[in-house]
Amino acid sequence: MFLLKRQNSLSDVKENSRADSNDSCSMQESTSCIGGVDFVTLIFTLSAVRLERMPIAIRECFSVLKPGGLLLFRDYGLYDMTMLRFKSDQRVGFREYMRSDGTYSYFFCLDTVRNLFVTAGFIELEIEYCCVKSVNRRNGKSMERVWVHGKFKKPM
């Protein structure tokens, strides 16, 4: 997300993902954007944030949008092939897993996404599962992808 401090390396990302939310987000750095952005995209980013910190990230997005501004969301859905490949010892929470590099991955259902964004003040315009079957022609391997797609609006 553009509001998070710039990270110079993966180790910085891992360290900050475990830090206090006040350390990784700085309102002083983003005050010039408050209320001035037409749209925000969260594309495969929110799933890397710990579940308990997601409302903070979403409120930051809400604060920078102009009234009537849009937030476009796409991220991993429940039962995506990535979720099914995780081993049980990688599970760190409800639908939350830790990758081998120490980063997190959360898998959303529609109700969770709806609740997160509506609680932050957004109006739901669209929310749906996007299911894609992709086939690797070289090895014939089929991949079942499940994503959540959403479009939310800041009230006027």
N, C-alpha and C positions, 0 to 999 in steps of 0.2 A: 504494500500500500504506500502511496506517495507521502503519507503523513508520518510514517515511521522514519526515524533517523536513518541516514544512509549507512549501509553496512559495507565494510571493506572486505570481509571474508566470511566463509561459512561458519568459522568458529565464533565470530561476532554475532551472527544470527542465532546460533545455538545458545550463546551466553545470554543474549537479550531476551530470548524466548522464555527463559527461566527467571528473568529479573522482574522487579516490581514494575507494574504498568506505568507508574509515573516516571520511571527512568527511561523507558523505551519510547514513549510518546511525549512530545513537548509542545504544549499549546503556544509557547512563545514563538516557536519556529513556524507555526502555521497560521498565526493571526492575520497575515496579509490575505489569506484565502477565505477567511470566514465569511460565509454568505455570498461568495462571489463566483462559485463554480456551477456551470450548467449541468454537468453530469460526472458521475464517478463510476468507474468500472472495478468490480471485484471479481476477477476471473482467476479461479483456482488459487486464491490467496487466503481467504478466510479459513479454509480447512487447516492451514498451517499454524493458526493461532489457537492457543489453549481455549477450551470451551468457556471457562470462567472469565476469560479476557475478551471474548468476542463482543459483548455489549459495549465495552469501552471503544473498541475499534469502529463499531457501527455508529456510535454517537459522534465520533470524530468525523466520519463521513457525512453524517447528517448536518453537523455544524458548518461545514464548508459549502454545502449546496445552497444555491439561491432558492427562494420560494418557487415551487414548481419544478425544481431541478430533479433529475432522474438518477437513480442508482441502478446499474445493470449488474446482475449477479449470475455467475455460473461456477459451480464447484461440484465436488464428488458427491454422488448420491449413495444411499444405502444399497448395499449388495453390488456395488461396482466391482469389476474384476480385481482392482487393486486391493480392495477390502478383503476379498475372499482369499487372496494370496498371503496375507499376513498370518504369521504363526500366533498361536494363543499366548505365548510368552511376550509378544510385542504389544499386547493390549494393555493400555494404561488407564482406560476409563470406558464409559458407555459409548460405543462407536468411535472411540479414540485410540489411535495406535501410535507407537514410536517407531520411526524408520531407523535403519542401521546407522545412519549418520547423526542421530540424535534429534532430528526434527520431527514434528508431530503431523498427524494426518487425521482429520475428522471426516466422518461420512454422514451427510445430512439427509433427513427426511423432510417432507414439505412442511409439516407442522412446526418443526424446529426453526426452519428458515423464516416462516411466516411470523412466529412468535418473536424471534430476535429483531426483525425489522419493524414490525408493528409496535412493539414495546418501545423502540427508539423514536417513534413518532412518524414513521413512514406510512404511506397509503399503498396498499398492495394493488398493483395493476395486473400483473401476471405472475403465476408460479406453477411450474409443472416439471415433471420428470422428462428428461431427454434421453431416450434409450437408443444406443447406436451399436450395431453389430459390424465389426470391422474384421476383415480377413487379410492376413499376411499372405500374399500370393506366392511368395518364395517358399515358405515352409507349410502353407496351408492351415496355419493356426488361426482359429477364430477367437475374437476378443469381444466379450459382452461389456459394453460401457454403460454406466448409469450416471447421469449428471442431473443436477437440479439447476433449472434456469428460472430466474426471477427478474421482475422489473418493478421498481418501487419509486414512489414520488414523494417529495417533500411538500407538505401542504402549502398553499398560497398564503 
